[in-house]
């Protein structure tokens, strides 16, 4: 090689360093315990972990807050909370050997916009992408069978997520506060929709609940205000408290035959909800004029908050009005309680801001918080 070629080659590498290459790869910057990387002591913002170190696992909080790009070598099988609160991290390259993304692995990585999860990954831990506020989309590979609690908690830029057919569990609050998420298809292997799984997904317009789901838990779809329709499959047995609370665009809900337990305020403050219907074969619940009762019409469980009537009279035979039963009924101006009603539940008429008068028998008991303060209570003998 002549002198000019040597000089030219040197100039090229000075002007165009390899992507991801640090100014000097110093093995002493990487602290290991066996084959586990436990600390990075370097100051480079782009880190290419040497494959020669033989790392199989990256430990907890290994990298500092200033790191921006990290390339992980083949052979690494597990990441713990390795990038916890790496605020500046915008890109990470994961190896095909990776099988597990641990709890809070990328929690607080606010500038991380996208990530490719390798196909061998089977588990994504609790809070793995907690508050990754710039993460816009993610494809979860077929081999993943579980997504932990709070995995995508408040990933406010997430518009699309692909859930694999083999998924068997989604943890509580997994997509809580994903305010840009518009639709999601829940795989058929899911049997339980956990607490707050999709709560505060305010732009979620479409979600399927697959046959096989048996329980919809507390706050599962709380404040999904854009959700226009929901089909509850016949496999569902239980809907817990406030599962669809403040889903303001819901128009109609049908309760299938096999549901045996409905919690408090399940459809409270669903201000667009016009009617709740019940399969005639249901042994526990019934519906009259779009209002949900127990089978024997002794307990009024839920009055649709978007029902157009301005006056409503509790039917004869009803002995109890349930907690939160009329929550958010925006059109209701007057309510007449029948003589058979013995008790009105806690906050039964909360957020009924237009309710002017309530005619209540003297024998009927109720708590101080049952009616809005502005409502005139007219006692009758």
Secondary structure as GFF3:
##gff-version 3
##sequence-region A 1 381
A	DSSP	alpha_helix	3	15	.	.	.	ID=ss1
A	DSSP	three_ten_helix	27	29	.	.	.	ID=ss2
A	DSSP	beta_strand	30	33	.	.	.	ID=ss3
A	DSSP	beta_strand	36	40	.	.	.	ID=ss4
A	DSSP	beta_strand	46	48	.	.	.	ID=ss5
A	DSSP	three_ten_helix	51	53	.	.	.	ID=ss6
A	DSSP	beta_strand	57	58	.	.	.	ID=ss7
A	DSSP	beta_strand	69	71	.	.	.	ID=ss8
A	DSSP	beta_strand	78	79	.	.	.	ID=ss9
A	DSSP	beta_strand	91	93	.	.	.	ID=ss10
A	DSSP	beta_strand	100	101	.	.	.	ID=ss11
A	DSSP	beta_strand	123	124	.	.	.	ID=ss12
A	DSSP	beta_strand	137	139	.	.	.	ID=ss13
A	DSSP	beta_strand	146	147	.	.	.	ID=ss14
A	DSSP	beta_strand	160	162	.	.	.	ID=ss15
A	DSSP	beta_strand	169	170	.	.	.	ID=ss16
A	DSSP	beta_strand	183	185	.	.	.	ID=ss17
A	DSSP	beta_strand	192	193	.	.	.	ID=ss18
A	DSSP	beta_strand	206	208	.	.	.	ID=ss19
A	DSSP	beta_strand	215	216	.	.	.	ID=ss20
A	DSSP	beta_strand	238	239	.	.	.	ID=ss21
A	DSSP	beta_strand	252	255	.	.	.	ID=ss22
A	DSSP	beta_strand	261	262	.	.	.	ID=ss23
A	DSSP	beta_strand	275	278	.	.	.	ID=ss24
A	DSSP	beta_strand	285	288	.	.	.	ID=ss25
A	DSSP	beta_strand	291	294	.	.	.	ID=ss26
A	DSSP	beta_strand	299	302	.	.	.	ID=ss27
A	DSSP	beta_strand	311	313	.	.	.	ID=ss28
A	DSSP	beta_strand	320	321	.	.	.	ID=ss29
A	DSSP	beta_strand	334	336	.	.	.	ID=ss30
A	DSSP	beta_strand	343	344	.	.	.	ID=ss31
A	DSSP	beta_strand	357	361	.	.	.	ID=ss32
A	DSSP	beta_strand	365	366	.	.	.	ID=ss33
A	DSSP	beta_strand	376	380	.	.	.	ID=ss34
###
